[in-house]
Amino acid sequence: MNVYQELAGRTAGAGGTGDRRLIIAALGLAGEAGEFANLVKKLTAHGHTDITPEVLADELGDVLWYLAEAATACGLELDFVASENVRKLQKRYPEGFSEEHSVNRTE
C-alpha cells in the first residue's frame, strides 16, 4: 500500500500542500465514491448491463487514489491506516462479523 501511495503521489500536483491538499483529497474522495455508488445504482436498479467489473475497478482506483492523497495530507501511510483498520475490526468482531455482534456492540 505504501508503494502505491508513493507512486500515486507522483500525479498529485493539483492538490497543493497542507490544508488545501487535505480538502481537495476529501472532496475528491467523496466525489469518486459517489461516482462508484451511482454506477452500482445503475447496475442494480436501472438495468445497465454495460457496467462491468472493469468499469467498477476503474472507479475504485480513483477512490483509492484520493484515499492515498488524504492519507498523505494527514501524514499517514496507507499500510498503517489499513493495519489499524484490521486491528479495530478484529477487536470488534474477533470471530468474524455477525449481525448479533453488530447489533449488540459495546463500543
N, CA, C and O atoms as a GROMACS GRO file, in nm:
protein
  428
    1MET      N    1   0.082  -0.120   0.000
    1MET     CA    2   0.000   0.000   0.000
    1MET      C    3   0.086   0.126   0.000
    1MET      O    4   0.053   0.225  -0.065
    2ASN      N    5   0.197   0.121   0.073
    2ASN     CA    6   0.283   0.239   0.078
    2ASN      C    7   0.348   0.266  -0.057
    2ASN      O    8   0.367   0.381  -0.095
    3VAL      N    9   0.382   0.160  -0.130
    3VAL     CA   10   0.439   0.179  -0.265
    3VAL      C   11   0.334   0.244  -0.355
    3VAL      O   12   0.365   0.336  -0.430
    4TYR      N   13   0.211   0.195  -0.348
    4TYR     CA   14   0.104   0.257  -0.426
    4TYR      C   15   0.092   0.405  -0.390
    4TYR      O   16   0.084   0.490  -0.478
    5GLN      N   17   0.090   0.434  -0.261
    5GLN     CA   18   0.076   0.572  -0.214
    5GLN      C   19   0.187   0.660  -0.270
    5GLN      O   20   0.162   0.772  -0.314
    6GLU      N   21   0.308   0.609  -0.267
    6GLU     CA   22   0.422   0.685  -0.319
    6GLU      C   23   0.408   0.709  -0.469
    6GLU      O   24   0.429   0.820  -0.517
    7LEU      N   25   0.372   0.605  -0.543
    7LEU     CA   26   0.358   0.620  -0.688
    7LEU      C   27   0.239   0.708  -0.725
    7LEU      O   28   0.248   0.788  -0.818
    8ALA      N   29   0.129   0.694  -0.653
    8ALA     CA   30   0.012   0.778  -0.679
    8ALA      C   31   0.044   0.924  -0.651
    8ALA      O   32  -0.005   1.014  -0.720
    9GLY      N   33   0.125   0.949  -0.550
    9GLY     CA   34   0.162   1.085  -0.514
    9GLY      C   35   0.237   1.159  -0.624
    9GLY      O   36   0.242   1.282  -0.624
   10ARG      N   37   0.294   1.084  -0.716
   10ARG     CA   38   0.366   1.148  -0.827
   10ARG      C   39   0.272   1.224  -0.920
   10ARG      O   40   0.318   1.309  -0.996
   11THR      N   41   0.143   1.196  -0.914
   11THR     CA   42   0.045   1.263  -1.001
   11THR      C   43  -0.045   1.356  -0.922
   11THR      O   44  -0.156   1.387  -0.965
   12ALA      N   45   0.001   1.402  -0.808
   12ALA     CA   46  -0.083   1.481  -0.718
   12ALA      C   47  -0.058   1.630  -0.728
   12ALA      O   48  -0.087   1.703  -0.632
   13GLY      N   49  -0.007   1.678  -0.837
   13GLY     CA   50   0.032   1.818  -0.849
   13GLY      C   51  -0.075   1.920  -0.822
   13GLY      O   52  -0.045   2.026  -0.768
   14ALA      N   53  -0.199   1.892  -0.860
   14ALA     CA   54  -0.306   1.992  -0.843
   14ALA      C   55  -0.352   2.006  -0.698
   14ALA      O   56  -0.421   2.101  -0.664
   15GLY      N   57  -0.313   1.910  -0.614
   15GLY     CA   58  -0.364   1.910  -0.478
   15GLY      C   59  -0.303   2.012  -0.386
   15GLY      O   60  -0.361   2.043  -0.281
   16GLY      N   61  -0.189   2.065  -0.421
   16GLY     CA   62  -0.125   2.161  -0.333
   16GLY      C   63  -0.064   2.094  -0.213
   16GLY      O   64  -0.025   1.977  -0.218
   17THR      N   65  -0.057   2.169  -0.103
   17THR     CA   66   0.001   2.117   0.020
   17THR      C   67  -0.087   2.156   0.138
   17THR      O   68  -0.179   2.236   0.125
   18GLY      N   69  -0.057   2.098   0.251
   18GLY     CA   70  -0.125   2.135   0.376
   18GLY      C   71  -0.274   2.115   0.371
   18GLY      O   72  -0.324   2.016   0.317
   19ASP      N   73  -0.346   2.213   0.429
   19ASP     CA   74  -0.492   2.205   0.435
   19ASP      C   75  -0.555   2.196   0.296
   19ASP      O   76  -0.654   2.126   0.278
   20ARG      N   77  -0.498   2.265   0.199
   20ARG     CA   78  -0.553   2.260   0.064
   20ARG      C   79  -0.549   2.118   0.009
   20ARG      O   80  -0.645   2.072  -0.053
   21ARG      N   81  -0.439   2.048   0.030
   21ARG     CA   82  -0.428   1.910  -0.019
   21ARG      C   83  -0.531   1.821   0.050
   21ARG      O   84  -0.593   1.736  -0.015
   22LEU      N   85  -0.548   1.840   0.179
   22LEU     CA   86  -0.646   1.761   0.254
   22LEU      C   87  -0.788   1.789   0.206
   22LEU      O   88  -0.866   1.695   0.187
   23ILE      N   89  -0.822   1.914   0.185
   23ILE     CA   90  -0.957   1.949   0.140
   23ILE      C   91  -0.984   1.891   0.002
   23ILE      O   92  -1.090   1.832  -0.021
   24ILE      N   93  -0.889   1.906  -0.090
   24ILE     CA   94  -0.908   1.852  -0.225
   24ILE      C   95  -0.919   1.700  -0.220
   24ILE      O   96  -1.000   1.641  -0.291
   25ALA      N   97  -0.837   1.636  -0.136
   25ALA     CA   98  -0.844   1.491  -0.123
   25ALA      C   99  -0.980   1.447  -0.068
   25ALA      O  100  -1.038   1.351  -0.118
   26ALA      N  101  -1.030   1.517   0.032
   26ALA     CA  102  -1.159   1.481   0.091
   26ALA      C  103  -1.273   1.499  -0.009
   26ALA      O  104  -1.360   1.414  -0.021
   27LEU      N  105  -1.271   1.611  -0.081
   27LEU     CA  106  -1.375   1.635  -0.180
   27LEU      C  107  -1.366   1.535  -0.295
   27LEU      O  108  -1.468   1.485  -0.343
   28GLY      N  109  -1.245   1.505  -0.340
   28GLY     CA  110  -1.226   1.408  -0.446
   28GLY      C  111  -1.269   1.269  -0.403
   28GLY      O  112  -1.331   1.197  -0.482
   29LEU      N  113  -1.238   1.231  -0.280
   29LEU     CA  114  -1.276   1.101  -0.227
   29LEU      C  115  -1.429   1.088  -0.224
   29LEU      O  116  -1.484   0.986  -0.265
   30ALA      N  117  -1.496   1.191  -0.176
   30ALA     CA  118  -1.642   1.189  -0.172
   30ALA      C  119  -1.701   1.182  -0.313
   30ALA      O  120  -1.795   1.108  -0.338
   31GLY      N  121  -1.644   1.260  -0.404
   31GLY     CA  122  -1.694   1.261  -0.541
   31GLY      C  123  -1.677   1.128  -0.611
   31GLY      O  124  -1.769   1.079  -0.676
   32GLU      N  125  -1.559   1.069  -0.598
   32GLU     CA  126  -1.533   0.940  -0.664
   32GLU      C  127  -1.614   0.828  -0.601
   32GLU      O  128  -1.661   0.739  -0.671
   33ALA      N  129  -1.632   0.831  -0.468
   33ALA     CA  130  -1.717   0.731  -0.403
   33ALA      C  131  -1.860   0.746  -0.453
   33ALA      O  132  -1.930   0.646  -0.472
   34GLY      N  133  -1.904   0.869  -0.474
   34GLY     CA  134  -2.036   0.893  -0.530
   34GLY      C  135  -2.050   0.840  -0.672
   34GLY      O  136  -2.154   0.785  -0.707
   35GLU      N  137  -1.945   0.856  -0.753
   35GLU     CA  138  -1.948   0.802  -0.888
   35GLU      C  139  -1.958   0.650  -0.886
   35GLU      O  140  -2.033   0.592  -0.965
   36PHE      N  141  -1.883   0.586  -0.796
   36PHE     CA  142  -1.890   0.441  -0.782
   36PHE      C  143  -2.032   0.400  -0.740
   36PHE      O  144  -2.089   0.307  -0.797
   37ALA      N  145  -2.087   0.468  -0.641
   37ALA     CA  146  -2.221   0.436  -0.593
   37ALA      C  147  -2.324   0.454  -0.704
   37ALA      O  148  -2.418   0.374  -0.716
   38ASN      N  149  -2.309   0.557  -0.785
   38ASN     CA  150  -2.402   0.580  -0.894
   38ASN      C  151  -2.397   0.468  -0.997
   38ASN      O  152  -2.501   0.427  -1.049
   39LEU      N  153  -2.278   0.418  -1.025
   39LEU     CA  154  -2.266   0.305  -1.117
   39LEU      C  155  -2.334   0.181  -1.060
   39LEU      O  156  -2.402   0.109  -1.133
   40VAL      N  157  -2.316   0.156  -0.932
   40VAL     CA  158  -2.380   0.041  -0.869
   40VAL      C  159  -2.532   0.057  -0.874
   40VAL      O  160  -2.604  -0.040  -0.897
   41LYS      N  161  -2.580   0.178  -0.853
   41LYS     CA  162  -2.724   0.205  -0.862
   41LYS      C  163  -2.775   0.174  -1.003
   41LYS      O  164  -2.877   0.108  -1.020
   42LYS      N  165  -2.703   0.223  -1.104
   42LYS     CA  166  -2.744   0.198  -1.242
   42LYS      C  167  -2.741   0.049  -1.274
   42LYS      O  168  -2.828  -0.002  -1.345
   43LEU      N  169  -2.642  -0.021  -1.222
   43LEU     CA  170  -2.629  -0.164  -1.246
   43LEU      C  171  -2.743  -0.242  -1.182
   43LEU      O  172  -2.798  -0.333  -1.244
   44THR      N  173  -2.778  -0.207  -1.060
   44THR     CA  174  -2.876  -0.286  -0.985
   44THR      C  175  -3.020  -0.238  -1.003
   44THR      O  176  -3.112  -0.319  -0.999
   45ALA      N  177  -3.039  -0.109  -1.022
   45ALA     CA  178  -3.176  -0.056  -1.026
   45ALA      C  179  -3.222  -0.016  -1.165
   45ALA      O  180  -3.342  -0.012  -1.191
   46HIS      N  181  -3.130   0.013  -1.254
   46HIS     CA  182  -3.168   0.064  -1.386
   46HIS      C  183  -3.141  -0.032  -1.499
   46HIS      O  184  -3.170  -0.002  -1.615
   47GLY      N  185  -3.085  -0.147  -1.468
   47GLY     CA  186  -3.064  -0.249  -1.569
   47GLY      C  187  -2.950  -0.222  -1.666
   47GLY      O  188  -2.950  -0.278  -1.776
   48HIS      N  189  -2.855  -0.139  -1.628
   48HIS     CA  190  -2.740  -0.114  -1.716
   48HIS      C  191  -2.651  -0.239  -1.718
   48HIS      O  192  -2.595  -0.278  -1.616
   49THR      N  193  -2.641  -0.300  -1.833
   49THR     CA  194  -2.559  -0.421  -1.845
   49THR      C  195  -2.418  -0.391  -1.893
   49THR      O  196  -2.334  -0.481  -1.900
   50ASP      N  197  -2.391  -0.265  -1.926
   50ASP     CA  198  -2.258  -0.228  -1.975
   50ASP      C  199  -2.162  -0.191  -1.862
   50ASP      O  200  -2.048  -0.154  -1.889
   51ILE      N  201  -2.207  -0.201  -1.738
   51ILE     CA  202  -2.122  -0.169  -1.624
   51ILE      C  203  -2.056  -0.299  -1.579
   51ILE      O  204  -2.115  -0.381  -1.508
   52THR      N  205  -1.933  -0.315  -1.621
   52THR     CA  206  -1.858  -0.438  -1.597
   52THR      C  207  -1.773  -0.424  -1.470
   52THR      O  208  -1.755  -0.314  -1.419
   53PRO      N  209  -1.720  -0.535  -1.422
   53PRO     CA  210  -1.626  -0.526  -1.309
   53PRO      C  211  -1.508  -0.435  -1.341
   53PRO      O  212  -1.455  -0.369  -1.252
   54GLU      N  213  -1.466  -0.430  -1.468
   54GLU     CA  214  -1.354  -0.343  -1.506
   54GLU      C  215  -1.392  -0.196  -1.492
   54GLU      O  216  -1.310  -0.114  -1.450
   55VAL      N  217  -1.515  -0.162  -1.526
   55VAL     CA  218  -1.563  -0.024  -1.510
   55VAL      C  219  -1.566   0.012  -1.361
   55VAL      O  220  -1.525   0.121  -1.322
   56LEU      N  221  -1.616  -0.079  -1.280
   56LEU     CA  222  -1.620  -0.056  -1.135
   56LEU      C  223  -1.479  -0.046  -1.078
   56LEU      O  224  -1.452   0.037  -0.990
   57ALA      N  225  -1.388  -0.129  -1.127
   57ALA     CA  226  -1.249  -0.124  -1.081
   57ALA      C  227  -1.186   0.011  -1.112
   57ALA      O  228  -1.110   0.064  -1.032
   58ASP      N  229  -1.219   0.066  -1.228
   58ASP     CA  230  -1.166   0.197  -1.264
   58ASP      C  231  -1.209   0.303  -1.164
   58ASP      O  232  -1.128   0.385  -1.121
   59GLU      N  233  -1.335   0.301  -1.126
   59GLU     CA  234  -1.384   0.399  -1.027
   59GLU      C  235  -1.324   0.372  -0.890
   59GLU      O  236  -1.289   0.466  -0.818
   60LEU      N  237  -1.311   0.244  -0.852
   60LEU     CA  238  -1.248   0.213  -0.723
   60LEU      C  239  -1.103   0.258  -0.721
   60LEU      O  240  -1.051   0.298  -0.617
   61GLY      N  241  -1.037   0.251  -0.836
   61GLY     CA  242  -0.900   0.302  -0.844
   61GLY      C  243  -0.894   0.450  -0.816
   61GLY      O  244  -0.802   0.498  -0.750
   62ASP      N  245  -0.993   0.524  -0.866
   62ASP     CA  246  -0.999   0.668  -0.838
   62ASP      C  247  -1.023   0.694  -0.689
   62ASP      O  248  -0.965   0.786  -0.631
   63VAL      N  249  -1.110   0.612  -0.627
   63VAL     CA  250  -1.133   0.623  -0.483
   63VAL      C  251  -1.002   0.597  -0.408
   63VAL      O  252  -0.968   0.670  -0.314
   64LEU      N  253  -0.930   0.494  -0.449
   64LEU     CA  254  -0.803   0.460  -0.384
   64LEU      C  255  -0.702   0.572  -0.399
   64LEU      O  256  -0.628   0.602  -0.305
   65TRP      N  257  -0.698   0.635  -0.516
   65TRP     CA  258  -0.603   0.744  -0.538
   65TRP      C  259  -0.631   0.858  -0.442
   65TRP      O  260  -0.538   0.912  -0.380
   66TYR      N  261  -0.758   0.897  -0.427
   66TYR     CA  262  -0.790   1.005  -0.335
   66TYR      C  263  -0.771   0.964  -0.190
   66TYR      O  264  -0.737   1.048  -0.106
   67LEU      N  265  -0.792   0.837  -0.158
   67LEU     CA  266  -0.764   0.788  -0.023
   67LEU      C  267  -0.615   0.802   0.007
   67LEU      O  268  -0.577   0.846   0.116
   68ALA      N  269  -0.532   0.766  -0.089
   68ALA     CA  270  -0.388   0.782  -0.072
   68ALA      C  271  -0.352   0.929  -0.052
   68ALA      O  272  -0.269   0.961   0.032
   69GLU      N  273  -0.414   1.016  -0.128
   69GLU     CA  274  -0.390   1.160  -0.113
   69GLU      C  275  -0.432   1.209   0.025
   69GLU      O  276  -0.360   1.287   0.088
   70ALA      N  277  -0.547   1.162   0.073
   70ALA     CA  278  -0.594   1.203   0.205
   70ALA      C  279  -0.497   1.156   0.314
   70ALA      O  280  -0.465   1.231   0.406
   71ALA      N  281  -0.452   1.032   0.302
   71ALA     CA  282  -0.356   0.980   0.399
   71ALA      C  283  -0.228   1.062   0.397
   71ALA      O  284  -0.174   1.097   0.502
   72THR      N  285  -0.179   1.090   0.279
   72THR     CA  286  -0.056   1.170   0.266
   72THR      C  287  -0.075   1.307   0.329
   72THR      O  288   0.013   1.355   0.400
   73ALA      N  289  -0.188   1.370   0.302
   73ALA     CA  290  -0.215   1.503   0.357
   73ALA      C  291  -0.221   1.500   0.509
   73ALA      O  292  -0.192   1.600   0.575
   74CYS      N  293  -0.258   1.385   0.566
   74CYS     CA  294  -0.263   1.370   0.712
   74CYS      C  295  -0.132   1.322   0.771
   74CYS      O  296  -0.119   1.308   0.893
   75GLY      N  297  -0.033   1.297   0.685
   75GLY     CA  298   0.094   1.248   0.733
   75GLY      C  299   0.091   1.100   0.771
   75GLY      O  300   0.169   1.055   0.855
   76LEU      N  301   0.001   1.026   0.709
   76LEU     CA  302  -0.015   0.884   0.739
   76LEU      C  303   0.026   0.798   0.621
   76LEU      O  304   0.019   0.842   0.506
   77GLU      N  305   0.069   0.676   0.650
   77GLU     CA  306   0.097   0.580   0.545
   77GLU      C  307  -0.023   0.486   0.532
   77GLU      O  308  -0.085   0.449   0.632
   78LEU      N  309  -0.055   0.448   0.408
   78LEU     CA  310  -0.169   0.359   0.385
   78LEU      C  311  -0.152   0.224   0.456
   78LEU      O  312  -0.250   0.168   0.504
   79ASP      N  313  -0.029   0.173   0.464
   79ASP     CA  314  -0.007   0.048   0.538
   79ASP      C  315  -0.055   0.062   0.682
   79ASP      O  316  -0.118  -0.029   0.736
   80PHE      N  317  -0.025   0.175   0.744
   80PHE     CA  318  -0.067   0.199   0.882
   80PHE      C  319  -0.218   0.210   0.891
   80PHE      O  320  -0.279   0.149   0.979
   81VAL      N  321  -0.279   0.286   0.801
   81VAL     CA  322  -0.425   0.302   0.801
   81VAL      C  323  -0.493   0.166   0.787
   81VAL      O  324  -0.587   0.136   0.860
   82ALA      N  325  -0.445   0.085   0.693
   82ALA     CA  326  -0.504  -0.046   0.669
   82ALA      C  327  -0.485  -0.139   0.790
   82ALA      O  328  -0.580  -0.206   0.830
   83SER      N  329  -0.367  -0.142   0.845
   83SER     CA  330  -0.342  -0.232   0.958
   83SER      C  331  -0.421  -0.190   1.082
   83SER      O  332  -0.468  -0.276   1.156
   84GLU      N  333  -0.435  -0.061   1.104
   84GLU     CA  334  -0.515  -0.014   1.218
   84GLU      C  335  -0.662  -0.047   1.199
   84GLU      O  336  -0.731  -0.079   1.296
   85ASN      N  337  -0.711  -0.041   1.077
   85ASN     CA  338  -0.849  -0.076   1.049
   85ASN      C  339  -0.873  -0.224   1.074
   85ASN      O  340  -0.975  -0.261   1.132
   86VAL      N  341  -0.780  -0.309   1.030
   86VAL     CA  342  -0.791  -0.453   1.054
   86VAL      C  343  -0.788  -0.480   1.204
   86VAL      O  344  -0.866  -0.562   1.254
   87ARG      N  345  -0.698  -0.413   1.277
   87ARG     CA  346  -0.690  -0.431   1.422
   87ARG      C  347  -0.823  -0.396   1.488
   87ARG      O  348  -0.872  -0.470   1.574
   88LYS      N  349  -0.882  -0.283   1.448
   88LYS     CA  350  -1.010  -0.240   1.504
   88LYS      C  351  -1.120  -0.342   1.475
   88LYS      O  352  -1.198  -0.376   1.564
   89LEU      N  353  -1.125  -0.392   1.351
   89LEU     CA  354  -1.228  -0.489   1.314
   89LEU      C  355  -1.209  -0.623   1.386
   89LEU      O  356  -1.306  -0.687   1.424
   90GLN      N  357  -1.083  -0.664   1.405
   90GLN     CA  358  -1.057  -0.788   1.477
   90GLN      C  359  -1.101  -0.776   1.622
   90GLN      O  360  -1.152  -0.872   1.681
   91LYS      N  361  -1.080  -0.659   1.680
   91LYS     CA  362  -1.124  -0.636   1.818
   91LYS      C  363  -1.276  -0.634   1.826
   91LYS      O  364  -1.335  -0.690   1.919
   92ARG      N  365  -1.340  -0.570   1.729
   92ARG     CA  366  -1.485  -0.556   1.729
   92ARG      C  367  -1.553  -0.689   1.699
   92ARG      O  368  -1.655  -0.722   1.759
   93TYR      N  369  -1.497  -0.765   1.606
   93TYR     CA  370  -1.555  -0.893   1.564
   93TYR      C  371  -1.448  -1.002   1.568
   93TYR      O  372  -1.402  -1.045   1.462
   94PRO      N  373  -1.408  -1.046   1.686
   94PRO     CA  374  -1.296  -1.141   1.696
   94PRO      C  375  -1.320  -1.274   1.625
   94PRO      O  376  -1.225  -1.341   1.586
   95GLU      N  377  -1.444  -1.312   1.609
   95GLU     CA  378  -1.475  -1.437   1.539
   95GLU      C  379  -1.534  -1.411   1.401
   95GLU      O  380  -1.594  -1.501   1.342
   96GLY      N  381  -1.520  -1.291   1.350
   96GLY     CA  382  -1.579  -1.253   1.222
   96GLY      C  383  -1.712  -1.184   1.244
   96GLY      O  384  -1.770  -1.190   1.353
   97PHE      N  385  -1.760  -1.117   1.141
   97PHE     CA  386  -1.883  -1.040   1.150
   97PHE      C  387  -2.002  -1.131   1.176
   97PHE      O  388  -2.012  -1.241   1.122
   98SER      N  389  -2.093  -1.082   1.260
   98SER     CA  390  -2.225  -1.143   1.275
   98SER      C  391  -2.323  -1.032   1.305
   98SER      O  392  -2.287  -0.931   1.367
   99GLU      N  393  -2.447  -1.050   1.262
   99GLU     CA  394  -2.549  -0.948   1.289
   99GLU      C  395  -2.568  -0.931   1.439
   99GLU      O  396  -2.584  -0.819   1.488
  100GLU      N  397  -2.565  -1.040   1.512
  100GLU     CA  398  -2.583  -1.033   1.658
  100GLU      C  399  -2.477  -0.946   1.723
  100GLU      O  400  -2.509  -0.860   1.805
  101HIS      N  401  -2.351  -0.966   1.686
  101HIS     CA  402  -2.245  -0.884   1.744
  101HIS      C  403  -2.254  -0.740   1.698
  101HIS      O  404  -2.217  -0.648   1.771
  102SER      N  405  -2.301  -0.719   1.578
  102SER     CA  406  -2.316  -0.583   1.528
  102SER      C  407  -2.424  -0.507   1.605
  102SER      O  408  -2.405  -0.392   1.642
  103VAL      N  409  -2.536  -0.572   1.627
  103VAL     CA  410  -2.648  -0.509   1.698
  103VAL      C  411  -2.614  -0.487   1.845
  103VAL      O  412  -2.654  -0.386   1.903
  104ASN      N  413  -2.540  -0.579   1.904
  104ASN     CA  414  -2.510  -0.574   2.047
  104ASN      C  415  -2.368  -0.528   2.078
  104ASN      O  416  -2.307  -0.572   2.175
  105ARG      N  417  -2.316  -0.438   1.993
  105ARG     CA  418  -2.180  -0.387   2.016
  105ARG      C  419  -2.173  -0.308   2.145
  105ARG      O  420  -2.267  -0.238   2.181
  106THR      N  421  -2.061  -0.321   2.214
  106THR     CA  422  -2.043  -0.246   2.339
  106THR      C  423  -1.958  -0.121   2.319
  106THR      O  424  -1.953  -0.035   2.407
  107GLU      N  425  -1.892  -0.110   2.206
  107GLU     CA  426  -1.807   0.007   2.183
  107GLU      C  427  -1.869   0.100   2.082
  107GLU      O  428  -1.811   0.204   2.050
   0.00000   0.00000   0.00000
